[in-house]
Amino acid sequence: MNNSYARKTNVRYMILSMLFAATAINYIDRAALGVAAPVMKDDLYLDAVSLGLVLSAFSWAYTFMQIPGGWLLDRFGARKVYGIGILLWSVFTVLHGFVGSFILLFLLRLAVGFTESPAFPANSRMATMWFPQKERGSATAIYNSAQYFGLALFTPLLTWILHSFGWHHVFIWAGLAGVILSVFWFGFVRNPKDHPRVNKAELEYIQDGGGLADIEDKQKIKWAHVRILLTNRQLIGIYIGQFALNTIVWFFLTWFPTYLVEAKGLSIIKAGFFASIPYLSAFIGGLVGGYLSDFLLRKGKSLSVARKTPIIIGFILASSIVLANYTDSITLIIGIMSISFFAKGMAGLTWSLVGEIAPKQMLGLSGGIFNCIGNMAGIITPIVIGYILQKTQSFNGALIFICIIVLIGALSYIFIVGNIRRIEIDLEEELPLSIKDEKDTKREM
């Protein structure tokens, strides 16, 4: 078998590169409005509350569609659902460049959120299908870190486009990148067992290592199974953690450029440059978290210790964002933000736990529920910060709010999540096999 492994193909790395590219463009399209907002809000006459509503509109649709999007992934497969999503959200992003009113902008943000909804559940589903357990932490870290790589690389470019050509072009160019990617997606992405470039050795390597390469699309899932995914203690713990994690994410995606321009007095160009530094730190933090987790696993640590250690450290360190309230030095502020977002990158390993815990027949739906609850922060955070800013004329309260929520995430992983183990379920029944086995044992006693 080892000789066979030595001759195995490595198509999974090509798939990972596609997930990386899709995630990077996904976040460029999400962040485009935050980059354009300092100029765009004046042209469209948006006050702080209106801007907060527009910045949160994406998350209303994105969150609402997580569970239906996860169901679609399990029903029709990631290649088709994700690929169509990439094309549609990119077209809607281009259309942002032609808006002239609050209402139309709000509706287009809803449309982008609607069509981006399958993205991260699909990433998790495909990583679980294509990678053995010992490589999955690193794979998850790589695709998850792509969001920060894209933001770090393209935020300065988008701010240059904003400064040189106007906010309309920010959306047009960001959207066109996704349209091009969708062509490559349909050309290269398949399931492991269907991919023409995958040989038997690679399939065996994935499956023997705990990868779910043989998952069939078109799973017949009963909606009654959602109850199981909403009441399992492990999943409840990671849902709370994901909400906390996304609180800090959505501050950076929505209000951070405005914070640098209005609260710290930076020009648009300088704000774009300085904003890219925390994004780059998060990219590095994500890789560190993933590789640390797989290193601990290879050293014989339990799956729970290997996965939860970087996450808990990341949450605690991310709370340092509140220290920015106590200095006016832009250098120190960017340093604090970079440390905080580096830590957020480490904690981003949370997505690997969906693949480790979820029933193997319900990876898409489980990821959808996980992302649905997590992205409620995308609705709440921009609006809460908008109201804090309007009432206090300061971002200090916003950073305190973020600090508290992030620490709650750390406590959730410490006290609620517990030991990591997969939920086994029979799709013909409504109870997990573990619960059925416990009942059978009690009857025998």
C-alpha positions in Angstrom: 0.0 0.0 0.0 2.9 2.4 0.8 4.4 1.8 -2.6 1.0 2.6 -4.1 0.8 5.8 -2.1 4.2 6.8 -3.4 2.8 6.7 -6.9 -0.4 8.4 -6.1 -1.6 11.5 -7.9 -2.1 14.8 -6.0 -5.2 16.2 -7.6 -6.4 17.2 -4.1 -3.9 20.0 -4.2 -5.3 21.4 -7.4 -8.8 21.3 -5.8 -7.4 23.1 -2.8 -6.0 25.8 -5.1 -9.5 26.3 -6.6 -11.0 26.6 -3.1 -8.2 29.1 -2.2 -9.0 31.2 -5.3 -12.8 31.0 -4.8 -12.5 32.0 -1.1 -10.1 34.9 -1.9 -12.5 36.3 -4.5 -15.5 35.7 -2.2 -14.0 38.0 0.4 -12.8 40.6 -2.1 -16.4 40.9 -3.3 -17.7 41.1 0.3 -15.1 43.8 1.3 -15.5 45.9 -1.8 -18.4 47.9 -0.2 -16.3 48.5 3.0 -13.5 49.9 0.8 -15.8 52.1 -1.2 -18.0 53.2 1.7 -16.0 56.3 2.8 -16.6 57.9 -0.6 -19.7 56.1 -1.7 -21.7 57.2 1.4 -21.4 60.8 0.4 -22.6 60.3 -3.2 -25.6 58.2 -2.0 -26.3 60.4 1.1 -25.9 57.6 3.7 -25.6 58.5 7.4 -24.0 56.1 9.9 -27.2 54.1 10.5 -28.1 53.8 6.8 -24.5 52.7 6.1 -24.7 50.2 8.9 -27.9 48.8 7.4 -26.3 48.5 3.9 -23.2 46.9 5.3 -25.3 44.3 7.1 -27.7 43.6 4.1 -25.3 41.0 2.7 -25.5 39.0 5.9 -29.3 39.1 6.1 -29.6 37.1 2.9 -26.4 35.1 3.5 -27.5 33.9 6.9 -31.1 33.2 5.8 -29.8 31.0 2.9 -27.2 29.0 4.9 -29.5 26.0 5.7 -31.2 25.9 2.3 -27.7 26.3 0.7 -26.3 23.5 2.7 -29.3 21.3 1.7 -28.6 22.2 -2.0 -25.0 21.1 -1.6 -26.0 17.7 -0.2 -28.7 17.3 -2.9 -26.8 18.5 -6.0 -23.1 18.5 -5.1 -20.6 21.3 -4.5 -19.3 21.5 -8.1 -22.6 22.6 -9.5 -24.0 24.7 -6.6 -20.7 26.4 -5.8 -19.8 27.1 -9.4 -23.2 28.7 -10.2 -22.9 30.7 -7.0 -19.5 32.1 -8.0 -20.8 33.3 -11.4 -24.0 34.9 -10.0 -22.4 36.7 -7.0 -19.7 38.1 -9.4 -22.4 39.5 -11.8 -24.3 41.1 -8.9 -21.0 42.6 -7.6 -20.4 44.2 -11.1 -23.9 45.7 -10.9 -23.0 47.5 -7.7 -21.0 49.8 -9.9 -24.2 51.2 -11.4 -26.4 51.9 -8.4 -27.7 55.4 -7.6 -29.8 54.8 -4.5 -29.9 53.3 -1.1 -32.7 50.9 -2.0 -30.9 49.4 -5.1 -27.7 49.1 -3.2 -29.4 47.3 -0.4 -31.1 44.9 -2.8 -27.9 44.1 -4.6 -26.2 43.4 -1.2 -29.0 41.0 -0.5 -28.4 39.3 -3.9 -24.7 38.9 -3.3 -25.4 37.4 0.2 -28.0 35.0 -1.3 -25.6 33.6 -4.0 -22.5 33.4 -1.7 -24.3 31.4 0.9 -23.1 27.9 -0.2 -19.4 28.9 -0.3 -18.0 28.0 3.1 -20.2 24.9 3.6 -19.0 23.8 0.2 -15.4 24.5 1.2 -15.8 22.3 4.3 -17.6 19.6 2.4 -14.9 19.4 -0.3 -12.0 19.5 2.2 -13.6 16.5 4.0 -14.1 14.6 0.8 -10.6 15.3 -0.7 -8.3 15.2 2.3 -7.4 12.6 4.9 -7.7 13.7 8.5 -4.0 14.2 9.1 -3.9 16.8 6.2 -7.4 18.3 6.8 -6.4 20.9 9.4 -3.7 22.4 7.1 -6.1 22.2 4.1 -8.8 24.0 6.0 -6.3 26.6 7.2 -5.1 27.2 3.6 -8.5 27.8 2.1 -9.7 29.7 5.1 -6.7 31.9 5.1 -7.3 32.8 1.4 -9.9 35.4 2.6 -7.1 37.3 4.3 -4.6 36.8 1.5 -7.1 38.2 -1.0 -7.9 41.2 1.3 -4.2 41.9 2.0 -3.3 41.7 -1.7 -6.3 43.5 -3.2 -7.4 46.0 -0.6 -4.5 48.4 -1.6 -5.4 47.8 -5.3 -9.1 48.5 -4.7 -8.3 51.7 -2.8 -6.0 52.8 -5.6 -8.9 52.1 -8.1 -11.2 54.0 -5.7 -8.8 57.0 -5.6 -8.0 57.0 -9.3 -11.2 56.0 -11.0 -14.1 56.3 -8.4 -16.1 53.8 -6.4 -18.0 52.4 -9.4 -14.9 50.8 -10.8 -14.1 49.0 -7.4 -17.2 46.8 -7.9 -16.8 46.3 -11.6 -13.2 45.0 -11.4 -13.9 42.9 -8.3 -16.9 41.3 -9.9 -15.1 40.5 -13.2 -12.4 38.5 -11.4 -15.1 36.1 -10.1 -16.7 35.7 -13.6 -13.3 34.6 -14.9 -12.8 32.2 -12.0 -16.2 30.5 -12.6 -14.9 29.3 -16.0 -11.9 27.6 -14.5 -14.1 26.1 -11.7 -16.3 24.2 -14.1 -13.3 23.1 -16.1 -11.3 21.6 -13.2 -13.5 20.7 -10.2 -15.1 17.3 -9.7 -15.8 14.9 -6.8 -12.8 12.6 -6.0 -14.4 9.4 -7.4 -15.5 11.2 -10.6 -12.3 13.2 -11.3 -10.6 11.9 -14.5 -7.1 12.8 -13.2 -7.4 11.0 -9.8 -5.8 7.5 -9.7 -6.8 4.6 -7.4 -3.8 5.2 -5.1 -4.9 8.7 -4.3 -8.4 7.6 -3.6 -7.2 4.9 -1.3 -4.9 7.3 0.5 -7.8 9.8 1.1 -10.2 7.1 2.2 -7.7 5.1 4.4 -6.9 8.4 6.2 -10.5 9.2 7.0 -11.4 11.3 4.0 -14.9 10.8 2.7 -14.1 10.5 -1.0 -17.0 8.2 -1.6 -19.8 10.5 -0.5 -22.7 10.4 -2.9 -24.5 13.6 -4.1 -28.2 13.7 -4.0 -28.6 12.6 -0.3 -32.2 12.2 0.7 -32.3 14.2 4.0 -35.4 14.6 6.1 -35.8 18.1 7.7 -36.4 16.3 11.0 -32.7 15.7 11.1 -32.1 19.4 11.5 -33.3 18.9 15.1 -30.3 16.7 15.7 -27.9 19.2 14.3 -29.4 22.0 16.5 -29.3 20.0 19.8 -25.9 18.3 19.8 -23.7 19.8 22.5 -20.5 19.8 20.4 -22.3 21.6 17.6 -23.9 24.2 19.9 -20.5 25.0 21.3 -18.9 25.6 17.8 -22.0 27.6 16.7 -21.4 30.0 19.6 -17.7 30.2 18.8 -18.4 30.9 15.1 -20.7 33.8 16.0 -18.0 35.2 18.2 -15.3 34.8 15.5 -17.5 36.4 12.9 -18.0 39.5 15.1 -14.4 40.5 14.7 -14.4 39.5 11.0 -17.3 41.8 10.2 -15.8 44.7 12.0 -12.8 44.4 9.6 -14.9 43.8 6.5 -17.3 46.7 7.1 -16.2 49.4 9.5 -12.4 49.1 9.6 -11.7 51.3 6.6 -14.1 54.0 7.9 -12.5 53.7 11.4 -9.1 54.4 9.8 -10.3 57.3 7.7 -12.8 59.0 10.1 -11.4 58.1 13.6 -7.7 58.1 12.8 -7.6 60.7 10.0 -5.9 58.6 7.3 -6.3 59.3 3.6 -8.1 56.8 1.5 -4.7 55.5 0.0 -3.1 55.2 3.4 -6.1 53.5 4.9 -6.0 50.9 2.1 -2.3 50.3 2.7 -2.6 50.1 6.5 -5.8 47.9 6.3 -3.9 45.3 4.4 -1.4 44.7 7.2 -3.9 43.0 9.6 -5.3 41.0 6.7 -1.8 39.7 6.0 -1.3 38.9 9.7 -4.6 36.9 9.6 -3.4 35.0 6.6 -0.2 34.0 8.4 -2.2 33.2 11.6 -4.5 30.9 9.7 -1.6 28.9 8.3 0.0 28.8 11.7 -3.2 27.5 13.4 -3.7 24.8 10.7 -0.1 23.5 10.7 0.0 23.6 14.5 -3.1 21.5 14.7 -1.9 18.9 12.3 1.5 18.9 14.0 -0.1 18.1 17.4 -2.2 15.4 15.7 1.0 13.8 14.2 2.6 13.9 17.7 -0.1 11.7 19.1 -2.3 14.3 20.7 -6.0 13.7 20.6 -8.2 15.2 17.9 -9.8 17.4 20.5 -6.5 18.8 21.8 -5.0 19.2 18.3 -8.0 21.1 16.9 -9.1 23.1 20.0 -5.7 24.4 21.2 -5.1 26.9 18.3 -8.7 27.9 18.4 -8.8 28.8 22.1 -5.5 30.5 22.0 -6.7 32.5 19.0 -9.9 33.6 20.7 -8.1 34.8 23.8 -5.4 36.7 21.9 -8.0 38.3 19.5 -9.6 40.1 22.5 -6.5 42.3 22.6 -8.3 44.5 19.9 -9.7 46.6 22.8 -6.1 47.9 23.5 -6.4 50.1 20.5 -8.7 52.3 22.6 -5.8 53.4 24.7 -3.4 54.8 22.1 -3.5 57.4 19.4 -0.4 56.1 17.7 -1.3 54.7 14.2 1.7 52.4 14.4 0.5 50.9 17.7 -3.1 50.7 16.5 -2.1 48.8 13.4 0.2 46.6 15.5 -2.7 45.8 17.9 -5.1 45.1 15.1 -2.6 42.9 13.3 -2.0 40.8 16.5 -5.8 40.5 17.0 -6.4 39.5 13.4 -3.5 37.1 13.4 -5.2 35.4 16.4 -8.5 35.4 14.6 -6.8 33.6 11.7 -5.6 30.9 14.1 -9.1 30.5 15.5 -10.4 30.2 12.0 -9.7 26.5 12.2 -13.2 26.2 13.5 -14.4 25.2 10.0 -12.3 21.9 10.3 -14.5 20.8 13.2 -17.6 20.8 11.0 -16.0 18.1 8.9 -14.9 16.2 12.0 -18.2 16.3 13.9 -21.0 16.4 11.3 -22.8 13.3 10.1 -21.0 12.3 6.9 -24.2 12.3 4.9 -25.1 15.8 6.0 -21.8 17.8 5.6 -23.4 20.5 3.5 -26.5 21.0 5.8 -24.3 20.9 9.0 -22.0 23.5 7.5 -25.0 25.6 6.5 -26.4 25.6 10.0 -22.9 26.4 11.5 -22.4 29.2 9.0 -26.0 30.5 9.5 -25.6 30.9 13.2 -22.1 32.2 12.9 -23.1 34.8 10.3 -25.8 36.3 12.4 -22.8 38.3 13.6 -22.7 39.8 10.1 -26.2 41.2 10.7 -25.7 42.3 14.2 -22.2 43.7 14.2 -22.4 46.4 11.5 -25.7 47.7 12.9 -24.5 47.7 16.6 -21.4 49.5 15.6 -23.4 52.0 13.6 -25.6 52.8 16.6 -22.6 53.0 18.9 -20.9 55.4 16.5 -24.0 57.6 16.1 -24.7 57.7 19.9 -21.1 58.2 21.1 -19.2 59.6 18.0 -16.5 57.1 19.0 -15.3 53.6 18.0 -14.2 52.8 21.6 -17.5 51.2 22.5 -17.4 49.1 19.4 -14.0 47.6 20.3 -15.2 46.8 23.8 -18.2 45.1 22.3 -16.0 43.0 20.0 -13.6 42.1 22.9 -16.5 40.7 25.1 -18.0 38.6 22.3 -14.6 37.1 21.4 -14.0 36.1 25.0 -17.4 34.4 25.1 -16.2 32.3 22.1 -13.2 31.1 24.0 -15.4 30.1 26.9 -17.6 28.2 24.6 -14.7 26.0 23.3 -13.4 25.5 26.9 -16.6 24.6 28.6 -19.2 23.5 26.0 -17.6 21.8 23.0 -16.0 18.9 24.9 -14.4 15.9 23.1 -14.5 16.0 19.3 -16.2 13.0 17.7 -18.3 12.4 14.6 -22.1 12.1 14.9 -23.2 8.9 13.4 -26.7 8.9 11.9 -29.0 6.7 9.8 -30.8 8.7 7.3 -33.7 6.3 7.5 -34.1 7.1 11.3 -34.5 10.3 13.2 -32.0 9.5 16.0 -28.2 9.4 15.9 -26.8 5.9 16.1 -25.0 6.8 19.4 -28.4 7.7 21.0 -30.0 4.5 19.6 -27.1 2.4 21.0 -27.5 4.0 24.4 -31.3 3.1 24.4 -30.6 -0.4 23.3 -28.0 -0.8 26.1 -30.4 0.4 28.7 -33.1 -2.1 27.5 -30.6 -4.9 27.7 -29.7 -3.9 31.3 
